Amino acid sequence: MMKFILLSAFAALVLAERRPPMPRYMEDVHQPRVVGGEVANPHSWPWQISLQYKSGSSFYHTCGGTLIRRGWVMTAAHCVDSQRTWRVVLGDHNLNSNDGTEQILSVSQVYIHNGWNSNNVAGGYDIALLRLSSEATLNSAVQLGTLASANYILPNNNPCYVTGWGVTSTGGSLSNSLKQAWLPSVDHQTCSSPDWWGSTVKTTMVCAGGGANSGCNGDSGGPLNCQVNGQYQVHGIASFVSGYGCNTPLKPTVFTRVSAYISWMNGIIV
């Protein structure tokens, strides 16, 4: 059976202190209080990938990611800032069964943004690119994600979905099947206000959700898929959630803002 890796939790601050709670990576589900998710139709998000690492003779799912070129995947820096043997599974829906549509490609090189600091998840720059050993074959189950335009800023309450294999119901368990959760965007002015995330949230981040019924479904590194001009574009990379729990009111899930890093990615993908 597939195993899901839990990263270390950050200690939550006391509410009465009125300081922002310390963030934690989205894989950390010691308190699985996530709501608002559902199983996605198979291959309805064909750019979603499963990032897996090797332990012994087996590979284990640890993060999500987005296929952005036939030979390149975008994910979170904190997912790949350790020395491991990585592979990417494309076209998957149920991690524990063979759908007949999977493509398994090894990772030949990892590029982590040089601004990333693993001791400060809220510092930003939580983005990495993975060069695949060979190119993916595009079909109905495997497609390239359309990235946000450079420097594009989502308006408040833009329709978005987060996707992944994480917990999506209160007190629920991790899912073998890909799930999706409705997470409308929250503009930076709102998200950075004192009662929300405050200064923890940088302008290079995107907030989504934040209501009592929001969720942080999906592993770190997975895409925030937002509808813009009639199509779904990838506007975020799942980065961190509140130490109080994923569905804490006024503490939306925080994503790396893809549109802030288009030039950085273009400088690597040649």
VOBA-1610 file (N, C-alpha, C; in pm, whole numbers, padded with zeros to 5 digits, always signed):
BEGIN
Met+00084-00120+00000Met+00000+00000+00000Met+00088+00125+00000Met+00040+00226-00072Met+00113+00353-00075Met+00119+00415+00065Lys+00229+00478+00095Lys+00244+00549+00221Lys+00252+00698+00193Phe+00198+00777+00284Phe+00207+00922+00273Phe+00301+00972+00381Ile+00392+01061+00344Ile+00494+01109+00435Ile+00446+01234+00506Leu+00459+01238+00635Leu+00421+01353+00715Leu+00546+01430+00754Leu+00552+01557+00716Leu+00665+01639+00755Leu+00642+01695+00894Ser+00748+01745+00954Ser+00739+01794+01091Ser+00641+01909+01105Ala+00563+01906+01211Ala+00468+02015+01237Ala+00540+02130+01304Phe+00491+02252+01276Phe+00538+02369+01348Phe+00443+02391+01466Ala+00496+02434+01578Ala+00412+02459+01695Ala+00320+02577+01668Ala+00192+02561+01704Ala+00096+02670+01687Ala+00109+02770+01801Leu+00087+02895+01769Leu+00089+02998+01872Leu-00046+03007+01941Val-00046+03061+02060Val-00170+03075+02135Val-00256+03183+02070Leu-00384+03155+02054Leu-00473+03248+01987Leu-00474+03385+02054Ala-00467+03389+02184Ala-00478+03515+02256Ala-00361+03608+02227Glu-00251+03553+02173Glu-00135+03636+02146Glu-00156+03725+02025Arg-00257+03691+01943Arg-00291+03769+01824Arg-00173+03782+01729Arg-00085+03683+01732Arg+00019+03675+01631Arg-00019+03566+01532Pro+00030+03576+01407Pro-00007+03473+01309Pro+00042+03336+01354Pro-00037+03231+01336Pro+00009+03096+01369Pro+00122+03058+01277Met+00215+02982+01328Met+00325+02937+01244Met+00273+02838+01142Pro+00322+02845+01019Pro+00271+02757+00914Pro+00326+02617+00925Arg+00262+02527+00856Arg+00313+02391+00846Arg+00290+02345+00703Tyr+00374+02255+00659Tyr+00361+02202+00525Tyr+00229+02128+00509Met+00179+02122+00387Met+00048+02063+00366Met+00045+01912+00380Glu+00162+01846+00377Glu+00161+01702+00402Glu+00130+01670+00547Asp+00153+01767+00635Asp+00138+01745+00778Asp-00009+01737+00814Val-00060+01617+00832Val-00202+01600+00860Val-00222+01533+00995His-00142+01572+01094His-00161+01518+01228His-00299+01557+01282Gln-00352+01671+01233Gln-00485+01715+01272Gln-00568+01729+01145Pro-00623+01618+01095Pro-00688+01619+00965Pro-00826+01685+00968Arg-00829+01818+00981Arg-00955+01889+00991Arg-00984+01961+00859Val-00991+01886+00751Val-01008+01943+00619Val-01148+01911+00569Val-01213+02009+00509Val-01350+01988+00462Val-01363+02038+00319Gly-01469+01995+00252Gly-01503+02049+00124Gly-01443+01981+00004Gly-01397+01857+00018Gly-01336+01788-00095Gly-01421+01675-00148Glu-01386+01629-00268Glu-01458+01519-00332Glu-01362+01451-00428Val-01393+01327-00459Val-01312+01254-00557Val-01332+01317-00695Ala-01223+01346-00761Ala-01230+01405-00895Ala-01265+01299-00998Asn-01326+01340-01107Asn-01343+01249-01219Asn-01205+01207-01268Pro-01185+01078-01296Pro-01052+01033-01340Pro-00999+01116-01456His-00877+01165-01440His-00802+01236-01544His-00865+01369-01582Ser-00945+01426-01491Ser-01003+01558-01519Ser-00902+01670-01493Trp-00793+01638-01424Trp-00682+01732-01402Trp-00556+01664-01455Pro-00543+01652-01587Pro-00440+01564-01645Pro-00297+01614-01631Trp-00278+01734-01577Trp-00142+01783-01551Trp-00095+01751-01409Gln-00184+01700-01325Gln-00148+01663-01188Gln-00057+01541-01189Ile+00052+01547-01112Ile+00143+01433-01102Ile+00159+01390-00957Ser+00204+01268-00939Ser+00243+01217-00807Ser+00395+01212-00802Leu+00451+01286-00707Leu+00596+01283-00685Leu+00627+01176-00582Gln+00717+01086-00615Gln+00747+00972-00529Gln+00897+00959-00508Tyr+00935+00908-00391Tyr+01077+00887-00361Tyr+01101+00739-00332Lys+01226+00698-00350Lys+01262+00558-00333Lys+01313+00533-00193Ser+01261+00427-00132Ser+01309+00379-00002Ser+01318+00228-00010Gly+01438+00177+00005Gly+01457+00035-00018Gly+01435+00004-00165Ser+01347-00089-00193Ser+01318-00125-00332Ser+01185-00069-00380Ser+01121+00017-00298Ser+00988+00067-00331Ser+00987+00219-00341Phe+00885+00270-00411Phe+00863+00414-00421Phe+00738+00451-00344Tyr+00740+00571-00283Tyr+00631+00617-00198Tyr+00590+00759-00235His+00461+00781-00244His+00408+00914-00275His+00440+01011-00161Thr+00482+01132-00196Thr+00507+01232-00094Thr+00449+01369-00127Cys+00440+01406-00255Cys+00392+01539-00293Cys+00320+01533-00427Gly+00255+01643-00459Gly+00198+01661-00590Gly+00288+01749-00675Gly+00241+01782-00793Gly+00315+01867-00883Gly+00238+01886-01012Thr+00294+01965-01102Thr+00228+01998-01228Thr+00322+01973-01344Leu+00275+01901-01445Leu+00350+01882-01568Leu+00338+02010-01650Ile+00450+02081-01671Ile+00444+02210-01740Ile+00510+02205-01878Arg+00598+02110-01901Arg+00653+02078-02032Arg+00659+01926-02038Arg+00677+01873-02155Arg+00678+01726-02166Arg+00790+01664-02084Gly+00896+01743-02060Gly+01009+01691-01982Gly+01032+01763-01852Trp+00932+01841-01805Trp+00951+01922-01685Trp+00828+01921-01594Val+00854+01919-01464Val+00748+01923-01363Val+00780+02037-01266Met+00675+02107-01224Met+00685+02214-01124Met+00627+02164-00993Thr+00698+02188-00882Thr+00650+02145-00751Thr+00702+02243-00646Ala+00682+02211-00520Ala+00730+02295-00410Ala+00874+02261-00375Ala+00953+02362-00339Ala+01092+02339-00301Ala+01102+02247-00180His+01010+02263-00084His+01024+02184+00039His+00997+02036+00014Cys+00941+02004-00101Cys+00917+01863-00134Cys+01045+01791-00175Val+01141+01866-00228Val+01258+01802-00290Val+01390+01856-00238Asp+01389+01916-00118Asp+01515+01972-00066Asp+01593+01872+00018Ser+01574+01746-00010Ser+01656+01641+00052Ser+01711+01552-00059Gln+01821+01484-00030Gln+01885+01399-00130Gln+01815+01263-00136Arg+01735+01244-00238Arg+01664+01118-00256Arg+01657+01084-00405Thr+01620+00961-00432Thr+01592+00921-00569Thr+01444+00945-00595Trp+01414+01030-00694Trp+01278+01070-00720Trp+01226+01010-00851Arg+01095+00994-00856Arg+01030+00964-00982Arg+00895+01036-00986Val+00842+01052-01105Val+00714+01119-01125Val+00619+01021-01193Val+00497+01014-01140Val+00394+00930-01202Val+00289+01022-01263Leu+00270+01009-01392Leu+00174+01088-01466Leu+00052+01003-01500Gly-00061+01068-01522Gly-00180+00996-01567Gly-00239+00902-01464Asp-00212+00927-01336Asp-00262+00839-01231Asp-00392+00893-01173His-00474+00805-01120His-00594+00847-01046His-00597+00779-00910Asn-00590+00646-00908Asn-00584+00570-00784Asn-00441+00521-00763Leu-00378+00568-00657Leu-00238+00536-00633Leu-00215+00388-00602Asn-00318+00319-00564Asn-00302+00180-00522Asn-00347+00080-00627Ser-00383+00127-00744Ser-00423+00035-00849Ser-00368+00083-00983Asn-00361-00009-01076Asn-00310+00025-01209Asn-00427+00069-01295Asp-00427+00198-01330Asp-00534+00251-01413Asp-00511+00223-01561Gly-00392+00182-01596Gly-00360+00157-01735Gly-00321+00282-01811Thr-00319+00396-01742Thr-00287+00523-01807Thr-00160+00586-01750Glu-00099+00520-01654Glu+00017+00578-01586Glu+00141+00582-01677Gln+00218+00686-01658Gln+00352+00695-01715Gln+00446+00724-01599Ile+00551+00645-01586Ile+00645+00659-01476Ile+00779+00704-01533Leu+00823+00823-01490Leu+00947+00881-01541Leu+01038+00917-01425Ser+01164+00888-01437Ser+01259+00925-01333Ser+01297+01072-01346Val+01348+01127-01236Val+01391+01267-01233Val+01542+01271-01249Ser+01587+01344-01351Ser+01731+01350-01377Ser+01800+01466-01306Gln+01724+01573-01276Gln+01784+01687-01208Gln+01678+01769-01137Val+01714+01823-01021Val+01624+01905-00941Val+01680+02047-00935Tyr+01595+02144-00965Tyr+01633+02286-00958Tyr+01548+02354-00851Ile+01609+02393-00742Ile+01539+02461-00634Ile+01574+02609-00639His+01476+02695-00622His+01503+02838-00623His+01607+02871-00516Asn+01706+02952-00554Asn+01816+02980-00458Asn+01772+03068-00342Gly+01651+03122-00347Gly+01602+03198-00233Gly+01535+03113-00128Trp+01516+02985-00157Trp+01446+02896-00063Trp+01529+02867+00061Asn+01466+02877+00177Asn+01529+02846+00305Asn+01441+02744+00376Ser+01490+02623+00390Ser+01410+02515+00447Ser+01374+02539+00593Asn+01443+02632+00658Asn+01412+02664+00798Asn+01308+02775+00810Asn+01259+02824+00697Asn+01163+02934+00700Asn+01065+02918+00586Val+00968+02828+00603Val+00871+02800+00498Val+00794+02925+00458Ala+00771+03017+00552Ala+00695+03137+00522Ala+00780+03246+00456Gly+00907+03218+00434Gly+00993+03316+00370Gly+00971+03327+00221Gly+00900+03232+00164Gly+00873+03234+00020Gly+00971+03150-00059Tyr+00965+03165-00191Tyr+01052+03094-00285Tyr+01032+02943-00279Asp+00912+02900-00240Asp+00885+02756-00226Asp+00846+02700-00363Ile+00946+02690-00450Ile+00923+02643-00586Ile+01045+02567-00635Ala+01022+02462-00711Ala+01130+02383-00769Ala+01085+02328-00904Leu+01182+02303-00989Leu+01157+02240-01118Leu+01229+02107-01123Leu+01163+02008-01180Leu+01220+01875-01195Leu+01237+01845-01343Arg+01361+01815-01381Arg+01385+01774-01520Arg+01368+01622-01527Leu+01284+01578-01615Leu+01256+01435-01627Leu+01358+01369-01719Ser+01379+01239-01699Ser+01480+01166-01776Ser+01438+01146-01921Ser+01308+01154-01945Ser+01255+01145-02081Ser+01125+01223-02086Glu+01074+01245-02205Glu+00955+01328-02220Glu+00828+01245-02206Ala+00728+01308-02149Ala+00598+01244-02134Ala+00527+01235-02269Thr+00443+01136-02283Thr+00356+01124-02400Thr+00222+01187-02365Leu+00182+01287-02441Leu+00056+01356-02413Leu-00061+01280-02474Asn-00166+01267-02392Asn-00288+01198-02435Asn-00403+01247-02348Ser-00514+01177-02347Ser-00631+01223-02271Ser-00607+01222-02120Ala-00511+01142-02072Ala-00484+01133-01929Ala-00364+01215-01885Val-00283+01259-01980Val-00161+01335-01950Val-00157+01458-02040Gln-00166+01576-01979Gln-00162+01701-02052Gln-00075+01802-01979Leu-00034+01905-02048Leu+00045+02011-01986Leu-00048+02108-01914Gly-00008+02153-01795Gly-00081+02257-01727Gly-00053+02392-01792Thr-00155+02475-01802Thr-00139+02611-01852Thr-00104+02701-01735Leu+00012+02763-01740Leu+00056+02845-01628Leu-00003+02985-01637Ala-00018+03048-01522Ala-00062+03187-01516Ala+00034+03276-01593Ser-00018+03383-01647Ser+00067+03480-01717Ser+00158+03549-01615Ala+00275+03590-01662Ala+00372+03655-01574Ala+00310+03774-01503Asn+00328+03776-01370Asn+00286+03886-01283Asn+00134+03902-01271Tyr+00057+03806-01322Tyr-00089+03815-01311Tyr-00132+03798-01164Ile-00223+03883-01121Ile-00275+03876-00984Ile-00422+03837-00989Leu-00458+03732-00921Leu-00597+03689-00917Leu-00682+03790-00840Pro-00803+03815-00887Pro-00894+03899-00809Pro-00948+03822-00689Asn-01003+03893-00596Asn-01063+03827-00479Asn-01177+03736-00523Asn-01185+03619-00462Asn-01295+03525-00483Asn-01298+03466-00623Asn-01182+03457-00688Asn-01175+03391-00818Asn-01197+03241-00798Pro-01275+03175-00884Pro-01300+03032-00868Pro-01173+02949-00889Cys-01139+02866-00792Cys-01019+02781-00799Cys-01048+02645-00735Tyr-00971+02546-00776Tyr-00970+02414-00713Tyr-00827+02378-00677Val-00810+02315-00562Val-00683+02251-00529Val-00705+02101-00548Thr-00602+02033-00599Thr-00615+01891-00628Thr-00500+01813-00567Gly-00527+01690-00529Gly-00423+01605-00472Gly-00482+01481-00407Trp-00395+01408-00341Trp-00436+01283-00277Trp-00444+01296-00126Gly-00479+01413-00076Gly-00482+01437+00068Gly-00618+01417+00130Val-00629+01457+00256Val-00752+01443+00334Val-00851+01551+00292Thr-00979+01515+00275Thr-01077+01615+00233Thr-01206+01610+00313Ser-01208+01541+00425Ser-01327+01542+00509Ser-01284+01546+00656Thr-01365+01609+00737Thr-01331+01625+00877Thr-01309+01489+00942Gly-01193+01469+01002Gly-01160+01342+01065Gly-01139+01230+00968Gly-01126+01263+00838Gly-01115+01160+00736Gly-00974+01103+00725Ser-00959+01012+00632Ser-00830+00948+00609Ser-00776+00991+00473Leu-00649+00963+00451Leu-00588+00996+00325Leu-00650+00915+00212Ser-00654+00974+00095Ser-00725+00914-00017Ser-00631+00844-00113Asn-00674+00728-00163Asn-00600+00663-00270Asn-00631+00728-00404Ser-00751+00785-00417Ser-00796+00846-00542Ser-00773+00997-00540Leu-00745+01054-00656Leu-00723+01197-00666Leu-00850+01271-00626Lys-00835+01372-00543Lys-00949+01452-00498Lys-00932+01598-00538Gln-01041+01670-00530Gln-01041+01813-00559Gln-01120+01884-00451Ala-01085+02008-00424Ala-01156+02088-00326Ala-01169+02231-00379Trp-01288+02286-00366Trp-01319+02421-00410Trp-01256+02521-00315Leu-01164+02604-00366Leu-01096+02703-00284Leu-01091+02836-00358Pro-01188+02923-00341Pro-01182+03053-00407Pro-01065+03135-00354Ser-01007+03217-00441Ser-00890+03295-00403Ser-00926+03405-00304Val-00827+03445-00227Val-00839+03557-00134Val-00732+03657-00172Asp-00769+03782-00200Asp-00669+03879-00244Asp-00569+03910-00132His-00452+03963-00173His-00343+03983-00078His-00381+04083+00031Gln-00453+04188-00006Gln-00491+04288+00095Gln-00571+04225+00208Thr-00661+04136+00172Thr-00742+04067+00273Thr-00658+03966+00350Cys-00584+03883+00275Cys-00511+03773+00338Cys-00401+03822+00432Ser-00344+03938+00402Ser-00235+03990+00485Ser-00284+04083+00596Ser-00414+04096+00612Ser-00467+04179+00720Ser-00443+04112+00854Pro-00441+04188+00962Pro-00402+04134+01093Pro-00485+04015+01140Asp-00616+04014+01110Asp-00699+03904+01155Asp-00686+03780+01068Trp-00618+03795+00956Trp-00596+03681+00867Trp-00453+03631+00887Trp-00370+03630+00782Trp-00234+03579+00796Trp-00134+03687+00836Gly-00172+03813+00823Gly-00078+03919+00857Gly+00044+03918+00768Ser+00157+03956+00824Ser+00281+03969+00746Ser+00342+03834+00706Thr+00286+03725+00756Thr+00336+03593+00716Thr+00323+03573+00567Val+00216+03627+00508Val+00190+03610+00366Val+00259+03720+00286Lys+00340+03678+00190Lys+00414+03771+00105Lys+00338+03794-00025Thr+00380+03896-00098Thr+00314+03927-00226Thr+00342+03821-00331Thr+00441+03737-00309Thr+00472+03629-00402Thr+00395+03501-00370Met+00293+03515-00287Met+00209+03402-00249Met+00063+03429-00289Val-00014+03322-00295Val-00157+03329-00323Val-00230+03259-00211Cys-00334+03322-00159Cys-00419+03259-00058Cys-00547+03209-00124Ala-00599+03099-00072Ala-00726+03046-00124Ala-00798+02973-00013Gly-00929+02995-00004Gly-01009+02935+00101Gly-01024+03031+00217Gly-01015+02978+00339Gly-01016+03062+00458Gly-01146+03067+00534Gly-01253+03011+00480Gly-01378+03005+00553Gly-01386+02878+00635Ala-01490+02869+00717Ala-01505+02752+00803Ala-01520+02624+00722Asn-01567+02634+00599Asn-01588+02516+00517Asn-01483+02499+00409Ser-01373+02570+00420Ser-01267+02555+00320Ser-01185+02432+00349Gly-01097+02400+00259Gly-01014+02282+00279Gly-00875+02303+00224Cys-00783+02212+00259Cys-00649+02217+00202Cys-00617+02082+00140Asn-00717+02030+00073Asn-00703+01901+00008Asn-00581+01897-00082Gly-00511+01788-00079Gly-00398+01772-00169Gly-00266+01787-00098Asp-00167+01719-00147Asp-00033+01729-00090Asp+00035+01859-00130Ser+00139+01892-00058Ser+00226+02003-00097Ser+00275+01985-00241Gly+00303+02096-00307Gly+00356+02091-00441Gly+00252+02084-00550Gly+00128+02048-00513Gly+00023+02033-00611Gly-00030+02167-00658Pro-00107+02167-00766Pro-00151+02293-00827Pro-00275+02353-00764Leu-00282+02486-00769Leu-00406+02560-00747Leu-00456+02595-00886Asn-00567+02534-00925Asn-00621+02547-01059Asn-00732+02651-01058Cys-00712+02761-01128Cys-00806+02873-01123Cys-00861+02902-01262Gln-00990+02932-01265Gln-01055+02959-01393Gln-01035+03106-01431Val-00967+03126-01541Val-00940+03260-01594Val-00966+03258-01744Asn-01047+03351-01791Asn-01081+03359-01933Asn-01132+03227-01989Gly-01214+03160-01908Gly-01281+03039-01955Gly-01198+02912-01953Gln-01076+02917-01900Gln-00995+02796-01891Gln-00927+02788-01755Tyr-00895+02665-01715Tyr-00824+02647-01589Tyr-00674+02665-01611Gln-00618+02754-01530Gln-00475+02779-01532Gln-00418+02748-01394Val-00290+02711-01390Val-00224+02682-01263Val-00166+02813-01208His-00224+02860-01097His-00183+02987-01038His-00107+02970-00908Gly-00106+02850-00852Gly-00038+02832-00725Gly+00025+02696-00710Ile+00123+02688-00619Ile+00188+02563-00578Ile+00163+02549-00429Ala+00095+02443-00388Ala+00057+02427-00248Ala+00179+02431-00158Ser+00176+02522-00059Ser+00295+02546+00023Ser+00271+02519+00170Phe+00182+02596+00237Phe+00163+02573+00381Phe+00024+02610+00426Val-00009+02562+00545Val-00139+02587+00609Val-00115+02630+00753Ser-00222+02667+00819Ser-00212+02711+00958Ser-00175+02597+01051Gly-00095+02629+01153Gly-00066+02532+01257Gly-00188+02493+01339Tyr-00296+02573+01329Tyr-00419+02542+01400Tyr-00502+02436+01329Gly-00473+02411+01202Gly-00552+02315+01125Gly-00584+02373+00988Cys-00606+02285+00893Cys-00621+02329+00755Cys-00743+02415+00732Asn-00851+02390+00804Asn-00975+02465+00778Asn-00999+02573+00882Thr-00893+02627+00940Thr-00907+02734+01037Thr-00964+02859+00970Pro-01075+02914+01022Pro-01132+03036+00962Pro-01030+03149+00958Leu-01030+03220+00848Leu-00942+03335+00823Leu-00795+03297+00809Lys-00767+03168+00795Lys-00630+03123+00769Lys-00632+03037+00642Pro-00642+03102+00526Pro-00650+03026+00401Pro-00525+02942+00376Thr-00540+02841+00292Thr-00425+02769+00243Thr-00338+02866+00163Val-00207+02857+00178Val-00115+02948+00111Val-00037+02872+00004Phe-00030+02934-00112Phe+00037+02877-00229Phe+00147+02972-00276Thr+00252+02917-00333Thr+00348+02997-00407Thr+00277+03053-00530Arg+00290+03183-00554Arg+00222+03244-00669Arg+00305+03218-00795Val+00251+03135-00883Val+00323+03094-01003Val+00362+03213-01089Ser+00273+03311-01102Ser+00298+03423-01192Ser+00419+03507-01151Ala+00463+03493-01025Ala+00580+03567-00977Ala+00711+03501-01019Tyr+00704+03378-01071Tyr+00826+03302-01099Tyr+00837+03257-01244Ile+00759+03316-01333Ile+00764+03276-01474Ile+00902+03301-01533Ser+00960+03418-01507Ser+01092+03447-01564Ser+01199+03354-01507Trp+01187+03321-01377Trp+01283+03226-01318Trp+01274+03091-01387Met+01153+03044-01411Met+01136+02915-01478Met+01187+02919-01621Asn+01158+03030-01691Asn+01204+03041-01829Asn+01356+03043-01838Gly+01423+03089-01732Gly+01568+03091-01731Gly+01630+02954-01712Ile+01551+02859-01662Ile+01599+02723-01638Ile+01560+02629-01752Ile+01436+02644-01797Ile+01387+02557-01905Ile+01430+02617-02038Val+01527+02555-02101Val+01577+02606-02228Val+01563+02499-02336
//
